[in-house]
Amino acid sequence: MIAASRDTGIPTSRDDRPLTKPSSAFLDALQGARSIILTGHEHPDGDCLGAQVALHELLVGLGKEVLILNPDPPSKAFDFLGRHVTYNAFRGGPLPHCDLLVLLDCSELRRLGRLQRAVEAASPRIAVIDHHVGSEYGDGDVSFVDTGAAATGELVHRLFGVLGQPLVPAAAEGVFVSLVSDTGWFRYSNTTARVFELAADVARAGVDASALFDLLNRRNEPDSVAILADAIGRSRITLDGRFGSIQLEREVVEQSTRIGLDLDLVMEPLRSVGSIEVVAMLKESHDGGVKISLRASRGVDVQKIAVGFGGGGHKKAAGASVRGTLESVRGEVEAAVRKALDGSARS
């Protein structure tokens, strides 16, 4: 919530929403399991990976056997987290035995990619820790969901307090990576006073924000400059300057993946244009589909747009994966954005 200062009129961040607490059923599942697998969505991002580090440390502190098993390995930007935990990438075969499987930063088995069938075949008990809209209706037998949380790592941080465990330095680093990944280093609208309080808490636990910024943002390969420049050059601004879009062919996506380049950086120049309210990045995938990433600057709810394409996310950041060509999907997305912009203008 944003409130205006009575003296200055300058907006100040305030969050008086009550904290969502984990249910007794969720806590019983976590505490009653001896062997636990942590997993998350395909191509795990900083929120997913950071939350896994923190939860791993929490559960090990409780005497659990913990295995992290994701559909894909961490990208280069996040490989430094491997100094704290071992990230295993699924290579086929049956799911290792576990008493509980925890989905972090997602709530549906379909988000697990190549790991989905193995989980379905093993049919373990499933717990969900997530902050996306609708996650309480996902595939978890039990869940800890708060759509008002800035990041999944924020929910894991709460569990330390609830379960009376100390926030060790590795867990604090994981929470911080999770937090800065989903708040854009405290630039996005989900950055509240509570987020800064959480950042202060993990800083007291030993987090070096400057060093982590360098690890996350200053290790790109020389080729990244040309890729980013080329990608930005493909951008279009339409709908009277309110919509920006970028289409990236599979070759560009694969090249960026090989060198560990985060293509979300391509969206930032468009988001800096004052008139733009929605930015879409469309990436052609190896299977002939298109991945849609949506970002909003003002009143448009891009989560609702993403739902229309079978995806989801947050009000200001969402995505989906669809079938089609880059150009046909871009036309469909632009039509959906036009409709959303018209609706926001009337509201």
N, C-alpha and C positions, 0 to 999 in steps of 0.2 A: 504494500500500500504506500502511496506517495502522498505526503501531507505538506502543505505550504507553511513555512515559518510565519508566525503572526507578526514578528518584528520586521523581517526582511522581504517576505514574499518568495524567498528562494525555496524550491522544492527540497525536502529532506526525506531520506528513506526511513520508513517505519514499518514494522511488521508485528501486528498485535494478534495475528491468527494463532489460536491454540495449537500446540504441537500434537501431532498424531502419535500415539504410542503403540508399540507392538501388542497384539492380542496375546492372551494367555495361551491360546492354541498354537500360535506361531512360536512363542518362547519355549513351550513344551516340546515342539518338534525339533527346535534347534538344540535344546539342552539334552533331549532324550536320545539323539543320534550319536553313535560312536564314530562312524565313518561318513564323511561328507564330501561331495563333489561340488565345486563352484564352477559355474559356467555363465555364458552370456551370448549376446547376439553375434552374427557374422561380422568380420572385420571390426573387432572390439575397439572402442574409442577410449579416450582418457577417463571418462566417467566410469565405464564398465571396468577397465583394468585397475584404476585406482581404488575403486570400491572392493575389488577382489583382493588386493593387497591388504586392505584394512580388515576385511572380514576374515581372511586367512589368519592374520595375527591374532584377532579376537578369539577365533575358534581353537587355535593351537594353545592359546593361554588357558582355555577351558579344558585342555587335555584331549581334544579331538584329533582324529586322523583326517587330514584335509588334502584333497587333490584339486588343483585347478586344471580344468580341461575345456578348452574353447574350440569352436569350429575352425578358427584361424589363429596364427601366431600374432603377437603384437607387431605393429609397424615400427619402423626405425625410430620414430619420434618418441616411442614409449618403451623401447627395449631396456632402458636403464632401470626400469622397475624390476627387471630380472635379477638385480642384486639382492632383492629381498625375498622373492618367491620364484618358484619354477612354473613357467607358463607352458603347459602341454597343449599341443594342437592335435586334434583328433585325426587319426590316419586310417580309420576303418576298424572293423571288428566289433566285438560286443562292448557294451559299456562296462567299465570296471564296477565291481560290487560297491554299493553304498547304501547306508540307511536313509540318506536324504540327499536330494539334488537341489541346489539353490540356484535359481535364475536371477542374475543381477542385471539391472538396466534393461530388462525385457520381461515379458510375462507369457509369451506364447512359444510353444515348441517349434512352430514354423519359422521362427527367427533364428533357429539354431543351425540352419543350412545342412551340411553333410552329417552333423551330429544328431539330427532329428530322429532318424529311423532307429538308431541305436538306443536312444532314450525311450522311444515308444516301445521297442521290443523288450527292454529291461523293466519298464513300468515301475520306476522307483517312486517313493513319495517325493512330492515336489513342493518347494517353498519359493516364494517370489519376494524379492526386494526391489522396488521400482518406484519411480515418480512420474510415470507417463499416464496420461488420461486413459481411464478404462482398464488399468492393469489389475484392478481387483476382480475383474471378470475374466482373467486369463486362465492359464492352465495350472495354476498353483492349487495344491490341496490346502495350503495355508499361505497367507500373504501379509507382508508389511508394506503398505502402499500409502504414500502421501504426495498427491499431485501438487501441493504447495511447496514441496521441498525443491531447492535449487538443483540438487544432484542426488544420485543414488548414494554417493559417498556420505551425504549428510545423514541419511537414514542409518547407515552403518555406524557413523559416529554416535548417534543416539543409543545404539545398542551397547556401546561401551559403558555408558552411564547406567543404563537399565540393568545390565548384568554385572556391574561393579568391577569392571576390568580397567587397568591402567592403559592410557593411550601411549603405547610405545612409539619410538621415533619412526619406525617403518610404517606403522599404521597411520600416523599423522601425515607422513609424506603421501601415502595413498589417498587419504581424504583430501589433501590439498590439491593433488593432481585432478581428482574427480571434480572438485569445486571450481578450479580455474578453467577446466575444459568446458563445463556447462554454463559458466557465467561469462565466458570470453574475457578472462582476467578482469572480472568485476565490471564489465562494460554493459552487460545486457540488463533488461528490465527485471530479471529475477534476482538481481543483486539488492538485497534488503539489509537492514541493520543486523538481522540475525546471521546473515552470510558473513558480514564483517566480524561478528562476535565469534563465529566458528573459525574463521581464518586466524583470528588472534589466538584462539585456543590451540590450534595446531602449530602456530608459530612458537608459542611457549613450550610446546613439546619438542622443539628442535628443528622445525622446517626452515630451510634456507630458500626463501622465495626467489632471490636473484639467481642462485645456482640452478634452481629448477626451471626458471624462465629460459636460461641459456640451453639447458638440456632439451627442452621442448621445442625451442624456436630457432636455435642458432647452430644447427648441425646439418643443414641442407647441403646437397652435392652441388658442384658448379653448374651442372646441367639444369638445375631447378630454375635458374633465372630465365633461360630461354623458353622453358616450358610454360612458366607463369606468364611471360610476356606474350607468347603466342596465344595462350588461353584467354587472357584478358582482351586481346585483339579480336576475339570472336564474339564479344559481348554485343547484345542489342538492347536498346531502350525503346519501349513502345508504350502504348496506352497513355498517350499525352505525358510521357515522362515518368509514369508511376510504376512501371514494371520493367525490371531488368532481367535478362536471361542469358545463359551461356550454354552452348552445346559442345560436348567433348566426345570425339570419336574414341572407339575402343583402343586404338593405338596410343593415343595420348594418355588415356587412363592407365594402360599397362606400363607405359614408359615411366609415369610418375610413381606407380607402385614399385617398380624395380629399384628406384632410387629413394624410396621412402618419403616422397613429397606429399604433403597434405593439400589436396586440391581445394579444400574449403577456403584456402587463402585467396583463391581467384574471385570469390564473392565479395571480398571486402571493398575493392575499389568501386563496385556498383553500389554497395550499401552506403558509401560515403557521399553519393549524389543526393542532394537535398530533396529533390522531388520524388525519389523512388520510395515506394512503400512496400513492395514485394520483390524479392530476388529469387530466381529459380536457376539451379545448376542441373543440367541433364547430362548424365554420363552413360555412354553406351557400354553394356556389359558383355562379357565373353559369350554368354548364351543367347545373345541377340535381343535381350531386353534393354530397358532403360531405367536407371536409378534416378529418381527425382529428389533433389534437396531444396527445401523452401525456407526462406528467412523473411521475416516481416519487421518493418521499422516502426510502424505505428499501429493503427487500430484493427488491421485485418488479422483474422484468426486463421493462420495457415494450417493449423491442425485439422480444421474442418475441411480444408481443401484436400489435404493428404488423405483423409478418410474416404473421400470420394474416389480416390485412386487405389483404395485398399491398404493404405498405410496409416500413419498416425504420428504422434509426437507431442509437441507443446504448442501453445498459442503463437509463439514467435519463432519457433524452429520445428520443422516437421519434415517427413519424407515418405517415399513410397517406391516400390519397384513394379514396373508394368511391362507389358509386351508392346512392341511397335518400333517404328523408326524414330530417330531423333527428331526429325522435322514434324512428323505427325503428332508425337507426344508433346512437342513444344506448342503446337497449335491447340491441343486439348488443354494443356496447362494454362496457356494465355486466356482461353475462353473461361476457365474456372476462376482465374484471378480477376478477369474483367467483372464477372458476376459478383465476386466477393467485394471488389472495390465499389461497385454500384451499391451493394448492400450496406457497406460501411458508411458511405456518403449519406444514405437515408437515415441511418440510425443515430 
